[in-house]
Amino acid sequence: MEGEAGFSALEILELGDVSEADAEEWRYVFGDKIILVGDTWEVTHDKFNTPMGSVYGVEIIADTIHTLMNGAPLRPASILVESASTLLFLGALLATSLLASLGARIAAVLGIYVIYAVAVSAIYIYLGTVISMVYAMLAGFLVVIAMSIRLFVIS
């Protein structure tokens, strides 16, 4: 990483009482490393829900640093990719209106949601490209409601 950010522990710790042997051991263990100090107490509420489960804030920062240092920054998908993925998703949901059975339609909609989430997650994991799922899934929910109302009125 270019330049330094933050501050050194030497700026805030009083190390006058540390023996030379301890200081040498600390240099060996912590030298040339990034050390993050974070809070993991439950009362501080520094825990966040992620796709990988509940994670402390300092772990999120560590993962971000790891990603940046490995030269793999996340890239947002282009407007074309975002639009294409959303249109495919919404088109698949609209296609479920061709199913006569309500049970089959619900199963197909749930399957399409799962396939979409898995596909977008795989693109993120293997290509490092971030495709927004929230807007497409909300639009999909509205499409399913509108389609259900339309099919109810027709029948």
C-alpha positions in Angstrom: 0.0 0.0 0.0 1.3 3.4 -0.8 2.2 5.6 2.1 1.2 5.0 5.7 -2.2 5.5 7.3 -3.2 5.6 10.9 -0.5 5.8 13.6 2.1 3.6 15.2 1.5 1.9 18.6 4.8 3.5 19.6 3.0 6.9 19.6 0.6 5.8 22.4 2.3 3.0 24.3 4.8 3.7 27.1 7.5 1.2 26.4 10.2 2.5 28.8 9.8 -0.5 31.1 10.1 -3.1 28.4 13.3 -5.2 28.5 15.5 -5.4 25.4 14.7 -9.1 25.1 10.9 -8.5 25.1 11.4 -5.6 22.6 13.4 -8.0 20.3 10.7 -10.7 20.6 8.0 -8.1 19.7 10.0 -6.9 16.7 10.3 -10.5 15.5 6.6 -11.3 16.0 5.0 -7.9 14.9 7.7 -6.5 12.6 6.6 -5.5 9.1 3.0 -6.5 9.8 -0.3 -4.6 10.0 -1.8 -5.0 13.4 -5.5 -4.1 13.9 -6.9 -3.7 17.4 -10.6 -4.0 17.6 -13.3 -4.4 20.1 -15.3 -7.7 20.4 -17.4 -7.0 23.4 -21.1 -7.6 22.9 -22.1 -4.3 24.5 -20.4 -2.3 21.9 -22.6 -3.7 19.1 -19.6 -3.8 16.7 -21.0 -6.9 15.0 -22.4 -6.9 11.5 -24.5 -9.4 9.5 -22.7 -10.4 6.3 -23.2 -13.2 3.8 -20.6 -15.2 5.7 -22.4 -14.7 9.1 -22.0 -12.3 11.9 -18.6 -10.6 11.8 -16.9 -8.0 14.0 -16.0 -4.6 12.5 -12.3 -5.2 12.8 -12.6 -8.4 10.8 -14.3 -6.5 8.0 -11.4 -4.0 8.0 -8.9 -6.9 8.0 -10.6 -8.6 5.1 -10.6 -5.3 3.2 -6.9 -4.8 3.8 -6.2 -8.4 2.7 -8.2 -7.9 -0.5 -6.4 -4.6 -1.4 -3.0 -6.0 -0.6 -3.6 -9.0 -2.8 -4.3 -6.7 -5.7 -7.9 -7.8 -6.0 -10.1 -4.7 -5.4 -13.8 -5.2 -6.0 -15.1 -3.7 -9.2 -18.6 -2.6 -9.7 -20.3 -4.1 -12.7 -20.9 -1.9 -15.7 -24.4 -0.5 -16.4 -24.7 -2.9 -19.3 -24.0 -5.9 -17.1 -26.3 -4.6 -14.3 -29.1 -4.0 -16.8 -28.7 -7.3 -18.6 -28.7 -9.3 -15.3 -31.8 -7.5 -14.1 -33.6 -7.9 -17.3 -32.9 -11.6 -17.4 -34.0 -12.0 -13.9 -37.3 -10.0 -14.4 -37.9 -11.8 -17.7 -37.6 -15.2 -16.0 -40.0 -14.1 -13.4 -42.5 -12.9 -16.0 -42.2 -16.2 -17.8 -43.6 -17.9 -14.7 -46.9 -16.4 -15.6 -47.2 -19.1 -18.3 -47.5 -21.7 -15.6 -51.1 -22.6 -14.8 -50.7 -24.0 -11.3 -50.2 -21.6 -8.5 -47.9 -24.1 -6.6 -45.7 -24.5 -9.7 -45.6 -20.7 -10.2 -44.5 -20.1 -6.6 -41.9 -22.9 -6.8 -40.5 -21.4 -10.0 -40.3 -17.9 -8.6 -38.5 -19.2 -5.5 -36.1 -21.2 -7.8 -35.4 -18.2 -10.0 -34.6 -16.1 -6.9 -32.2 -18.7 -5.6 -30.5 -19.2 -9.0 -30.1 -15.4 -9.4 -28.6 -15.0 -6.0 -26.2 -17.9 -6.6 -25.2 -16.7 -10.0 -24.5 -13.1 -8.9 -22.6 -14.4 -5.9 -20.5 -16.7 -8.1 -19.7 -13.7 -10.4 -18.6 -11.8 -7.3 -16.5 -14.7 -5.9 -14.8 -15.8 -9.1 -14.6 -12.6 -11.1 -14.5 -10.0 -8.4 -17.3 -8.0 -10.0 -20.1 -6.7 -7.8 -23.6 -6.8 -9.2 -26.3 -5.2 -7.1 -29.0 -7.7 -6.2 -31.3 -5.6 -4.0 -32.9 -3.4 -6.6 -33.4 -6.3 -9.0 -35.0 -8.5 -6.2 -37.3 -5.6 -5.1 -38.3 -5.1 -8.7 -38.9 -8.8 -9.0 -41.1 -8.8 -5.9 -43.2 -6.0 -7.5 -43.3 -8.0 -10.8 -44.6 -11.1 -9.0 -47.2 -9.1 -7.2 -48.4 -7.3 -10.3 -48.4 -10.6 -12.3 -50.4 -12.3 -9.5 -53.0 -9.5 -9.4 -53.2 -9.7 -13.2 -53.7 -13.4 -13.3 -56.3 -13.2 -10.5 -58.3 -10.5 -12.4 -58.2 -12.6 -15.6 -59.4 -15.7 -14.0 
